[in-house]
């Protein structure tokens, strides 16, 4: 971790302090972006690093610890979520956190057009003109329907992110709402989503963070990690998210797992054969 590396930069004596001394003397805030639940060795490393910093900091008594996360907790009531997040924060930072210290996001609607009955049905049956005009998009019934019925939900009087569903399920919901047929509903949804993308791409840089339908895949995943797979032929492979070197209950102890890290640029398509995987991804020295 970069923070731990900074702690090794000590002064060379005299009146010039090193990075470590300057950090301990001036530190007022400890901020962890993408705070997640940690376990095992990594969790211990993170927890001990924070405790070392708090123990050495000159202003430890008033040091403010902050963690941000879009995926920390999504189950139960809003109060249950705050309690769960506060518990994790207290364990990670080693300092008391109460539910009142947890700030949850506040969402507002971007589309206000009527999106029920004849208005939505007429929109599905009409061609999508597209373009990059925001005003036209905001007045269209289908984006308003997507936002209200698919993207958002109301809980305890507040708007929250709805649970994700498949594209096929969205098509079925639109068909049920309009009775326009699944094929027409699917084609219309694809055109509307492409239209929204065009409008978002045309936004100036300073407004990119306020894009329409700004939902990303990582917001629906509780935590990223490695995918491990054995090297049998397609259809016979053992695929798991749990770390290990052998297939549980496998015939031999030499079954190899290949780890696919989300940050790696080289991905292994699961349709490749073991020989293709080895030729493409094993170190060159092993292939000679």
Helices and strands as residue ranges (DSSP letters): H 2-6, H 19-26, E 29-32, H 40-56, G 60-62, E 64-67, H 78-93, G 99-101, H 118-125, H 134-138, H 141-145, I 146-151, E 152-155, E 158-161, H 167-178, H 182-202, G 205-210, G 217-220, E 227-230, E 239-240, E 257-260, H 274-281, H 284-287
